[in-house]
Amino acid sequence: MSEATLLRGFESRTAEIRGVRARYFVGGEGAPLVVVHGLGGAAVNFTLLAPLLARRHRVLIPDLPGHGKSEPLESAEGLSDYAGYIGDLAEHEGMFPAPVVGYSMGGVIALRLAVSRPEDVTALALVAAAGIVSVTRRAEIWLGITGAIRPAQIMTRFRGTFARRPRLRWLPFGLWGAVDPPALDPEAVLGFLEGPSQHTDVGTAGRALLRDDPRPDLERVHCPVFLLWGARDRLVPLADGFEYARRLRVPIKVLPAAGHLLVGEQPEACALLLERFLDGVREVEELPLDAELVRQLRGERADA
């Protein structure tokens, strides 16, 4: 199955961004929406979620540098460089201002983008966002082991077999990703396993993630924020979601029967909750409310 088929209704495009070739997908009609994948992923990770969001939005989904078919950045000191890349690409496509959805490591990148370009990021949705457990010694060991063994590179060779044979899906997804791997849609399986066959530099982003603790900067995020987590996430535990919620002073929505791969496990539920959040943001922006009430509706502090 081709990438065009995996992302139905989306057009694959390329552009030179920050001196490197970027590959990205654009699809749908309506208000703009930017979606950012996680470490070791690719745009096709959203093979089930993206078409649902594209029913009401013009959706931009890039392959991050070094991921999928995007070239690596020539140098990257941290995830802020990846955020700058996403910002430049969105500006190139005329997609700003817009809400940004960040999944896993993409959540930290989206946070960095919201802080650096507050006039362009109108709302922020963090889905199983990394950044807290990611800076622990455990994460460093895990990334070191996976970088040496490169299990994703091995699993991607058999993606067609995993898509056809549900019981075998425990091998790539059972220990960390999905609550019920055999129940994954075959297209979701292909979408999660397609990217590693194309990656050229995941390590730079991984090392940047280990160094990037977003907690000290969360008070600098002033746009509306939405948190979405899988209750049984083994990779980025729900406790991290609660920590984000506490520091950002926003509620969190939890999908009880989902793990870290919730965007493929329960795409319909994810799309519904994201749309409700975005609808609420639009209502706040369009109603002629006084400034104090707007702050209350957005969950902002009175002294923000």
N, C-alpha and C positions, 0 to 999 in steps of 0.2 A: 504494500500500500504506500503510495507516494505521500510526501508532505502536504501537497495541495489537497489530497483527499483527506488527510488527517485534520487539516484546518479548513473545513468546508466553507466556501464563500469568501476565503481570504486570498489576497494577492501577495505573492512573495516579491519583495523589492530589495534593491541594494543601493547603498550610498556611501560616500566617503565621509566619515565622521572622525574628527580628531586625527586625521592622517591614516586611518585604517578603514578597510572595507567592512561595512556593517550589513548584515542580512536581517530583515525584519518582515513582518506580515501586517497587512492593513485590511480591515474588512468591516462591513456594516455601515449603517447610516444613522445619523443623529448626533447628539452631543459627544465630544471627544472623550476618550478614556484610554489611559496608558496602563499596560499590565506588564509586570517584571517578574521573570522566573527566578529560581534559586540556584545555588551552587551545584554544578554538574548537570543542570537541566538545560532546557531549550524552549523556544517558543511553542513547539509542538506538545509540551507538557499540558497545555490547556486545550487539547483537542476536543474535549467534551464541553468545557466551560466557555471557551471563547465564542462559539456560535450562539450560545444562549445570551451572552452579553451583547453580541453584535445585533441582536434584534432591535435594540433601542439606542445603540451607541456606535460611533465610528471608533473602532478599537485598533490600537497600535500595540503590537507585541514584538519586541526585539529579541534576537539572540544576543545575549551579553557578550562582550569581547572575550575571545578564546573559547566560546561555547557555540555549539551548532556550527553554522557556516560564517560566523563573524570572526574576523581576524583579531588576534590579541592586541592589546594596547602596547605601544612601544615601551612605556613605563607606567607603573601604577604604584603610588605610595600608599594608597588606602582605598576604601570603598567610595570615598568622595569622588575619586577619578571616574569610577563607574557611574556614579550619579550624574556627573558632568556630561558623560557620554550620552546617557539616556536623555538628559535635558537638551543637548544639542540636536539629537536625532528627532525628538518631539518637535522642537522648533523648526527643524528642516522640513518636517511634514505638515507644519501649520496646525499642530495639535494642542498648543498651549493657548490660554490656560485650560487646565483639565484636572480631574481627579486622577490619582495614581493608585493602583492596586499592586502591592508588593507581597510576593509569596516566598516564605523561607528567607534565604539570604536577600532575595529581592525586597523584602520588607525593610531591611537596614538601608539598602540602596535608596528605596523610596523615602525613608526618613531623612537621609542626607539631602535628597533632592528638595524635600519640603522645607528644610532649614535654609538651604543655599538659595532657593528660588521661590520664596513665599508668594510672590506675585503670580507665579505660574501654576503652583499646585493648589487647587481649590479645595481638595479633600484628600484624605489618606485612608486607605483600607489596608490593614496589616493582617495577612493570612498566615498563621503559624510562623510568625516572624522570628528569625534567628537573632543573634546579637547579645543574648544574656548567657545561656549555657555555652554559646559558641566561644566565649573567651575563657573558658575553664581549661584546666589541665586535661580533663577527660576528652574534651573536643580536640585538643592538640594531638593527643595520642591517636584518637580515631581517625583524624585527617591524615596523620602520618602513615598509619597502617593502610588505609584505603588508597593513599597516593602511591604506596609501594606495590601493593597487590593489584590495584586497579580492577576491582571486581566488576565495575560497570562496563568496562571495555570487554570483559569476558561475557557478561550476560547479554550485551547487545547483539552478539553474534547469533544468539538463539531466540531473538525477540519474536520471530514468527512462530516458533514452537511454543513459547510461553503464551502467545495470544490464542493459539488453537487448543492448548491443553491446560485447563484451569488448575488442576492439582499441582502442576509444576510451578505455578506462580509463587508458591511459598519460597522458592529459592531466591528470586530477586527481591521480593517484597515482604516476606513473612517476618523477619527479625526486626524490622525498623519502620516499614512504610505503611502497610495497610492492615486494617483489622481483619479483613476477610479477603485475602488475595484471590481465591477462586471466583469470588463474586465480581471482580473488576471487569468492566467492559473490555472486550478485546482491543478496541481502538484506544482505550486509555492505556492498556499495556504497551501497545506500540508507541504511543505518544511519550510515555515515560522512558522507554528504552531506545528510542531513535537517536537522541542527542549524543550520547557517548561515542557513537561510531564516527562522529564528525568533529569532536572537540580537539582543539590544538593547544590550549593552555588554561586548564582549570586551576592549576596550582597557585598561580598568582592571586586569583580571587580568593582561594581558600586561605592563603596566608594573610591577606588583607582582612578577611573576616575574623581570624583569630585575634587580630590587633584592634578590632573596632568594637568598642563598648559604647553603645548609643545612649546609655542611661544618663550620663551627665548633661546631655544636650536635649533631652526630651521636653524640658520646659520651654525650649525655643520653638516647638511645633505649635502653631497657633491656628491652623485650619481644623475643621471638623475631622475627627478620627474614629474609625471603626475597627474593632478587633474581632477576628474569627479564628476559632481553634478547633482541632479535633480532641475530644476528651481523652483519647487513648493514643496520643502522639508520643512515641518513644524517642524520637530524635530531638524534637524541641518540645519539652514537656509543658503541660498545661500551666504548671507553676510559673513558667516564663510569661505566659499570657496574662496571668493575674498580676505579675509584677509590672508589666507594661500598663495594664489597666489602672493600677494604683498610682503609678507615676504620671500617667497622662490624664488621670481623672476622667476616664470614659468607661462605659460598660463594655462587656465582652460577651459575645455569643459563642456557645459551645455546641458542637455536633456530637452527641453522646456515642454514636457508633462509628466514629471516624478516627483515623490515625493521621500521620503526617501528610499522606497523599490525599487529603480530603477533597482537593480540587478535581480528582479523578474518581474518588470513591463516592462522593455525593455532589456531583456538579449542579444538579437542579437546586438543591438546598443552598449551596453556595451562591448561585446566581440570584435566587430569590432574596436572600439576606443582603447581598450587595446592592441589589436594585432598591430595596426598601431604604437602605442607608442613603444612597444617591438621590432618591426621591425626596427624602427629608432634607438633604442639603439644598436641593433646588428650591424647596418650599421656603426655607429660611432666607435664601438669597432673594427670592422674588416678592415676599410679603413686605409691605411697608411698616415694619416693626421698629420700635425704638432700639437704640444700641444696647441697652442693658438687657432687654428681653432676648435679643439675638444672642448675646453672650450666654444667657442661661440655656437657651435651646441647644446651643452648640456644646454645652458642657464646659465652657471656659470659666476660669476663675474671675471673680469680680475685679481683681487687681491686674488682670492680664493686659 
